[in-house]
Amino acid sequence: MQIQSPRKVYYQDNDFFVETQEFENCLFLHCIVSNWKPSVLKRMYSEFAILLEYAEKNNKILGTISPNPNFVRLFGGREVASFIHNDNINYKVIIWEWTQSP
């Protein structure tokens, strides 16, 4: 049996929140947007850039699973897999990765 690490609130305001969950060399994102508008997307980009920097500095693969891959692609991720869950919704596995310098 594998035990999942708890989710940690990374960022939260009245418009969106982001939680992270670490497992081995992976950092998983969980995000809910409650108030969609361009200014919220701009804040999300800013917070995401900080999180990407953290993941790269700590050699973590950043990933998420989403039923809305078009939204996730706004942040530059790459689709690596897909699956249909019990709710008959097609989910996409998206990752952000980097190569290590020699």
Secondary structure, DSSP 8 states (H G I E B T S, - for coil): -------EEEEE-SSEEEEEEEETTEEEEEEEESS--HHHHHHHHHHHHHHHHHHHHTT-EEEEEES-HHHHHTTT-EEEEEEE-TTS-EEEEEEE------
